[in-house]
């Protein structure tokens, strides 16, 4: 009976430990400061330290399941840094690391990026539990170290910043929505486009960052490229570009939104809306779009191209985190 009880307790403890994994996301963390520093010296890499409560509160769990599970953030951390996680609610070497960096116990997530001598490269990230907060620190640290920030990380920061500060939305009608998606997808500040129909017209649904562009600029660019014949809006009074307008109706997406992208194998890669929008525009111009994707995304593409007998999903428009971990099992 005693043996059975011990086994049951051990099983429960394993479940508790497993449940705590949600706070750490999908990153492969080192769990010891000395080991991480030794690895950083050997690989000549900085250390990205996560101070995290495990098991933790809802803030800690959300940080793990969303921010630390975003495939592009995970890739950036594991590519450019030595990932180290310190539990801020444990003793032993965790406690020693907390004391070394003067970090409080039982705290919400904190991130430090330090060199192999454990000296800070950028300011400590505290109180900002967003994906934009982390990727902006990652990119800033790369710049500080003289490392060129790859295009996929620049786009990710641009996109996540727009989500955090707030997107605006408009729908513009034209003679050909495939040409429209090409035009609007090239404009800085446009985060996502979708081709479809509204009130009998071909239209492009556009989501953009109003801090980077505005409706008048969108319409002006659209007119220059024969992709702005009518604006669907509830209030056209502030429009200066001068095209007819009418009240918006129900939007119906076309089955081949991102037309140029959807006719390539790139469509099988899980991607963000901005990656899809920019890649589609590059392909429409007959240009390569590989630079908007990460090495792991391109590795995904190569495995698809060299495999046989599998039916892959079109990932355009799907949530990237869901698509990545769902379809990763089938590769």
C-alpha positions in Angstrom: 0.0 0.0 0.0 2.9 2.3 0.9 4.5 1.6 -2.5 1.3 2.4 -4.3 1.0 5.7 -2.4 4.5 6.7 -3.3 3.9 5.9 -7.0 0.7 8.0 -6.9 2.4 11.0 -5.3 5.2 10.8 -7.9 2.7 10.7 -10.7 0.8 13.7 -9.3 4.1 15.6 -9.0 4.9 14.8 -12.6 1.5 16.2 -13.7 2.2 19.4 -11.7 5.6 19.8 -13.4 4.1 19.1 -16.8 1.2 21.6 -16.2 3.8 24.2 -15.4 5.3 23.9 -18.9 2.6 26.3 -20.2 4.4 29.2 -18.6 7.6 28.5 -20.6 6.0 28.3 -24.0 7.8 26.3 -26.7 11.3 27.6 -26.2 14.0 25.1 -25.2 15.4 26.6 -22.1 18.6 26.0 -20.1 17.8 25.9 -16.4 21.1 26.9 -14.8 22.9 30.2 -14.9 26.4 28.8 -14.9 25.6 26.4 -17.7 24.0 29.1 -19.8 27.0 31.4 -19.3 29.4 28.7 -20.2 27.4 27.9 -23.4 27.2 31.6 -24.2 31.0 31.9 -24.0 31.5 28.8 -26.1 29.0 29.9 -28.8 29.8 33.6 -28.6 26.2 34.4 -28.1 24.3 36.6 -25.6 21.9 35.1 -23.1 18.2 35.8 -23.0 16.9 35.2 -19.5 13.3 34.6 -18.6 12.5 35.1 -14.9 9.2 33.3 -14.6 6.8 32.0 -12.0 6.2 28.3 -12.5 3.5 27.2 -11.8 2.3 30.8 -12.3 -0.7 33.1 -12.5 -2.8 33.8 -15.6 -0.4 36.5 -16.7 2.5 34.0 -16.6 0.5 31.3 -18.4 -0.7 33.7 -21.1 2.9 34.9 -21.6 4.0 31.3 -22.1 1.1 30.1 -24.3 1.0 33.2 -26.5 4.2 35.2 -26.5 6.7 32.4 -25.9 4.8 30.1 -28.3 4.8 32.3 -31.3 6.9 30.3 -33.8 8.9 33.3 -35.0 9.7 34.5 -31.5 10.7 31.0 -30.5 13.0 30.8 -33.6 14.6 34.2 -32.9 15.3 33.3 -29.2 16.8 29.9 -30.1 18.8 31.3 -33.1 20.4 34.4 -31.7 20.6 33.7 -27.9 21.3 31.2 -25.3 17.8 30.8 -23.7 17.9 30.6 -19.9 14.8 30.3 -17.6 15.0 31.1 -13.9 12.0 30.1 -11.8 11.3 33.1 -9.5 9.5 30.9 -7.0 12.1 28.3 -6.4 15.2 27.9 -4.2 18.6 26.5 -5.0 20.3 27.7 -8.2 17.1 29.6 -9.2 17.3 31.6 -5.9 21.0 32.3 -6.5 20.3 33.6 -10.0 17.5 35.9 -8.6 19.9 37.3 -6.0 22.6 37.9 -8.6 20.3 40.0 -10.7 18.4 41.5 -7.8 15.2 40.1 -9.2 12.1 39.8 -6.9 10.5 36.4 -6.1 7.0 35.5 -7.2 6.9 38.1 -9.9 5.3 38.4 -13.3 7.5 37.6 -16.3 10.7 39.6 -16.6 13.2 39.3 -19.5 16.9 40.3 -19.5 19.2 40.2 -22.4 22.9 40.1 -21.3 26.2 39.3 -22.9 28.4 36.3 -21.9 29.8 38.4 -19.0 26.1 38.8 -17.8 26.2 42.5 -18.5 23.0 44.1 -19.9 22.8 44.7 -23.7 19.4 46.4 -23.5 17.1 47.6 -20.7 15.3 44.9 -18.7 11.8 44.1 -20.0 9.3 44.4 -17.1 5.6 45.2 -17.0 5.1 44.7 -20.7 3.7 41.2 -21.3 3.0 41.6 -25.0 4.6 39.9 -28.0 5.5 43.3 -29.3 7.3 44.1 -26.1 9.5 41.1 -26.4 10.3 41.2 -30.2 11.1 44.9 -30.0 13.7 44.1 -27.3 15.1 41.2 -29.3 15.5 43.4 -32.4 17.0 46.2 -30.4 19.6 43.9 -28.9 20.5 42.6 -32.3 21.1 46.1 -33.5 23.1 46.9 -30.4 25.3 43.9 -31.1 25.8 44.9 -34.8 23.8 42.0 -36.1 21.6 42.7 -39.1 17.9 42.2 -38.2 16.5 39.7 -40.7 13.4 40.9 -42.7 11.1 38.4 -41.1 11.8 39.9 -37.6 11.4 43.5 -39.0 8.0 42.5 -40.4 7.0 40.8 -37.2 7.9 43.8 -35.1 6.0 46.1 -37.5 2.9 43.8 -37.4 2.8 43.3 -33.6 3.3 47.0 -33.0 0.3 47.8 -35.3 -1.8 45.3 -33.4 -0.8 46.9 -30.1 -1.4 50.5 -31.1 -4.6 49.7 -33.0 -5.5 49.0 -36.7 -7.9 50.8 -38.9 -9.9 49.2 -41.6 -11.3 50.2 -45.0 -12.7 48.5 -48.1 -11.9 49.8 -51.6 -13.5 48.7 -54.9 -11.7 48.3 -58.2 -11.8 46.5 -61.5 -9.5 43.7 -60.4 -8.9 42.7 -56.7 -5.8 40.7 -57.6 -4.2 43.8 -58.9 -5.5 45.7 -55.8 -4.0 43.3 -53.4 -0.7 43.7 -55.2 -0.9 47.5 -54.9 -2.0 47.8 -51.3 0.3 45.0 -50.1 3.3 47.1 -51.0 2.4 50.1 -48.9 4.2 50.6 -45.7 1.7 50.5 -42.8 -0.7 48.1 -44.5 -0.7 44.9 -42.4 -3.3 42.7 -44.1 -5.4 42.6 -47.2 -8.1 40.3 -48.4 -9.7 40.1 -51.9 -13.5 39.7 -52.2 -16.8 41.2 -53.1 -19.1 43.9 -51.7 -22.3 45.2 -53.2 -21.5 43.6 -56.5 -18.0 45.1 -56.8 -14.6 43.5 -56.6 -12.9 44.9 -53.5 -9.9 44.7 -51.3 -10.4 44.7 -47.5 -7.5 46.6 -46.0 -6.2 46.7 -42.4 -3.5 49.3 -41.7 -1.6 51.1 -39.1 -2.9 54.7 -39.0 0.4 55.9 -37.5 2.2 54.8 -40.7 -0.4 55.6 -43.4 -3.9 56.9 -43.8 -7.0 56.5 -45.9 -6.2 59.4 -48.2 -2.7 57.9 -49.0 -4.3 54.5 -49.6 -6.8 55.9 -52.1 -4.2 58.1 -53.8 -1.9 55.1 -54.3 -4.8 53.0 -55.5 -5.9 55.6 -58.0 -2.3 55.8 -59.4 -2.4 52.1 -60.0 -6.0 51.8 -61.3 -7.1 50.1 -58.1 -9.4 52.6 -56.5 -12.8 53.2 -58.1 -15.1 53.3 -55.1 -14.8 53.6 -51.3 -17.1 51.8 -49.0 -17.4 53.9 -45.9 -19.9 55.2 -43.4 -18.4 58.6 -43.3 -16.6 60.0 -46.5 -16.4 63.6 -45.2 -12.7 63.4 -44.5 -11.7 61.9 -47.8 -9.7 64.2 -50.0 -8.6 61.9 -52.8 -12.0 62.2 -54.6 -13.6 58.8 -55.6 -17.2 57.9 -55.3 -18.3 56.3 -52.0 -21.2 54.2 -50.7 -22.1 52.6 -47.5 -20.4 49.2 -47.0 -22.3 46.0 -47.3 -21.4 42.4 -46.4 -17.9 41.4 -47.4 -17.5 38.0 -49.1 -13.9 36.8 -49.4 -12.8 35.3 -52.7 -11.7 31.7 -52.7 -8.3 32.8 -54.1 -7.4 35.7 -51.9 -3.6 36.3 -52.2 -4.0 35.0 -55.7 -0.3 35.0 -56.6 0.8 33.4 -53.3 -2.0 30.8 -53.4 -0.6 29.5 -56.7 2.8 28.6 -55.1 4.0 26.1 -52.5 4.6 29.0 -50.2 0.9 28.8 -49.3 1.7 25.7 -47.3 3.9 27.6 -44.8 2.2 28.9 -41.6 2.7 32.6 -41.8 1.5 35.9 -40.3 -0.9 38.1 -42.2 1.8 40.7 -43.0 4.1 38.0 -44.4 1.3 36.7 -46.6 0.4 40.3 -47.8 4.0 41.2 -48.6 4.9 37.8 -50.2 1.9 38.0 -52.5 2.9 41.5 -53.7 6.5 40.4 -54.4 5.3 37.4 -56.4 2.8 39.6 -58.3 5.8 41.6 -59.4 7.7 38.5 -60.5 10.1 38.9 -57.6 11.4 36.4 -55.0 9.5 36.4 -51.6 11.8 34.1 -49.7 13.3 37.0 -47.7 10.0 37.6 -45.9 10.1 34.1 -44.3 12.3 32.7 -41.6 14.8 29.9 -42.0 12.5 27.5 -40.2 9.6 28.5 -42.4 11.8 27.9 -45.5 12.9 24.6 -44.1 9.2 23.7 -43.7 8.8 24.5 -47.4 11.7 22.3 -48.5 10.3 19.3 -46.5 7.0 19.8 -48.3 8.7 19.9 -51.7 10.7 16.8 -51.1 8.0 14.7 -49.5 5.3 12.7 -51.3 1.9 11.3 -50.6 0.9 13.9 -48.0 -1.9 16.4 -48.5 -1.0 19.8 -47.0 -3.3 22.6 -46.0 -3.4 26.0 -47.5 -2.2 28.1 -44.5 -3.2 31.5 -45.9 -5.5 33.2 -43.4 -5.0 30.7 -40.7 -3.7 31.7 -37.2 0.0 31.0 -37.3 0.5 29.6 -33.8 -2.4 27.1 -34.3 -1.3 26.1 -37.8 2.4 25.7 -36.8 1.9 23.3 -33.9 -1.1 21.5 -35.5 0.6 20.8 -38.8 4.1 20.3 -37.4 3.1 16.8 -36.4 2.4 15.9 -40.0 5.7 17.0 -41.5 
